[in-house]
Amino acid sequence: MDLALQVRDLTVRYGGFTALDHIQLDLEQHTTLGLVGESGSGKSTLARVIAGLIAPDEGQILLGSQELRKKRSREQHKKIQMIFQNPDASLNPKHSIRQILSEALLFHRIVDRSQVETRSKELLSRVQLEARSLDKYPHEFSGGQRQRIAIARALSVEPSLLIADEPTSALDVSVQRSVLELFHTLKAELNLTVLFISHDLGVIHAVSDTVAVMRQGKLVEINTKDQFFVRPEHEYSRELLSAVPKMPQ
Ligand SMILES: Nc1ncnc2c1ncn2[C@@H]1O[C@H](COP(=O)(O)OP(=O)(O)OP(=O)(O)O)[C@@H](O)[C@H]1O
């Protein structure tokens, strides 16, 4: 089993408040780990510290066999890409889609200038958008389409880990489904390794191979998806599952 990510004893404090408490987590290559837990349990903090957006107070993060230290190189930053609930967080509204994609491709030296257009069109096609979208601006797209563009931008730099923090939570249910289907397709086509955060167990069921449950800054259960949904181990996981509204029979 090859591990894409290892998190060891990771602790983050905001002042006197411990948001992450000695987290241990392994993420196998080419799998999707669904991270669930109630609001405030520390899911986004874990995502941000892995992505290098905040520094841990204690602990280690290894990407492959390489330890990621507080000050990351450009190459290390590139390897972990993040998608947020609000796609606008990663899309500059003043830039066309062409500019957004080419900036990422060139900054990280993924292709040279002569190949940027072809690669940008390929990326749009991967996320099921038309090539003519290149000359449009983010505001000309729907929320679901903007999320697809944010996904294309994240994929453009060929990350070894994609972190998706509630990427479908702001979308209508039907749009949400189509973005989840896209994740499914991309995972199969590109062998992605994904940390997918959601408070929605239906979404977690749709995307995950493994499920991790957070509560009050601690990981209380890590299990295969099938085990988690059928035979959760932790009392809190059972509470989460029993709180899911059921359709009347
Ligand atoms: N910059 C910050 N300064 C102080 N406290 C913070 C900061 N960011 C988060 N927190 C606190 O840390 C805890 C964990 O927050 P976090 O956003 O990681 O949880 P979450 O599980 O992602 O929640 P949600 O599902 O609501 O996004 C919360 O109690 C939050 O109020």
The ligand as an SDF file (V2000), in Angstrom:
LIG
                    3D

 31 33  0  0  0  0  0  0  0  0999 V2000
   -8.7000   31.6710   12.6160 N   0  0  0  0  0  0  0  0  0  0  0  0
   -9.3270   31.1660   13.7000 C   0  0  0  0  0  0  0  0  0  0  0  0
   -9.1770   31.7410   14.9030 N   0  0  0  0  0  0  0  0  0  0  0  0
   -9.7750   31.2250   16.0050 C   0  0  0  0  0  0  0  0  0  0  0  0
  -10.5720   30.1370   16.0150 N   0  0  0  0  0  0  0  0  0  0  0  0
  -10.7640   29.5390   14.8290 C   0  0  0  0  0  0  0  0  0  0  0  0
  -10.1580   30.0030   13.6070 C   0  0  0  0  0  0  0  0  0  0  0  0
  -10.5440   29.1920   12.5990 N   0  0  0  0  0  0  0  0  0  0  0  0
  -11.3410   28.2500   13.1410 C   0  0  0  0  0  0  0  0  0  0  0  0
  -11.4850   28.4470   14.4700 N   0  0  0  0  0  0  0  0  0  0  0  0
  -12.2420   27.5990   15.4100 C   0  0  0  0  0  0  0  0  0  0  0  0
  -11.6980   26.2910   15.3280 O   0  0  0  0  0  0  0  0  0  0  0  0
  -12.7310   25.3220   15.3700 C   0  0  0  0  0  0  0  0  0  0  0  0
  -12.6520   24.4450   14.1370 C   0  0  0  0  0  0  0  0  0  0  0  0
  -13.0150   25.2230   12.9780 O   0  0  0  0  0  0  0  0  0  0  0  0
  -13.0680   24.6100   11.5230 P   0  0  0  0  0  0  0  0  0  0  0  0
  -13.4700   25.7060   10.5980 O   0  0  0  0  0  0  0  0  0  0  0  0
  -11.8020   23.9040   11.2730 O   0  0  0  0  0  0  0  0  0  0  0  0
  -14.2410   23.5460   11.6870 O   0  0  0  0  0  0  0  0  0  0  0  0
  -15.1130   22.8090   10.5760 P   0  0  0  0  0  0  0  0  0  0  0  0
  -15.3150   21.4210   11.0790 O   0  0  0  0  0  0  0  0  0  0  0  0
  -14.4720   22.9730    9.2580 O   0  0  0  0  0  0  0  0  0  0  0  0
  -16.4650   23.5980   10.6330 O   0  0  0  0  0  0  0  0  0  0  0  0
  -17.4960   23.9480    9.4300 P   0  0  0  0  0  0  0  0  0  0  0  0
  -18.0580   22.6300    8.9910 O   0  0  0  0  0  0  0  0  0  0  0  0
  -18.4950   24.8320   10.1030 O   0  0  0  0  0  0  0  0  0  0  0  0
  -16.6840   24.6420    8.3660 O   0  0  0  0  0  0  0  0  0  0  0  0
  -14.0450   26.0800   15.5040 C   0  0  0  0  0  0  0  0  0  0  0  0
  -14.3950   26.1150   16.8690 O   0  0  0  0  0  0  0  0  0  0  0  0
  -13.6940   27.4590   15.0000 C   0  0  0  0  0  0  0  0  0  0  0  0
  -14.5070   28.4250   15.6210 O   0  0  0  0  0  0  0  0  0  0  0  0
  1  2  1  0
  2  3  1  0
  2  7  2  0
  3  4  2  0
  4  5  1  0
  5  6  2  0
  6  7  1  0
  6 10  1  0
  7  8  1  0
  8  9  2  0
  9 10  1  0
 10 11  1  0
 11 12  1  0
 11 30  1  0
 12 13  1  0
 13 14  1  0
 13 28  1  0
 14 15  1  0
 15 16  1  0
 16 17  2  0
 16 18  1  0
 16 19  1  0
 19 20  1  0
 20 21  2  0
 20 22  1  0
 20 23  1  0
 23 24  1  0
 24 25  2  0
 24 26  1  0
 24 27  1  0
 28 29  1  0
 28 30  1  0
 30 31  1  0
M  END
$$$$
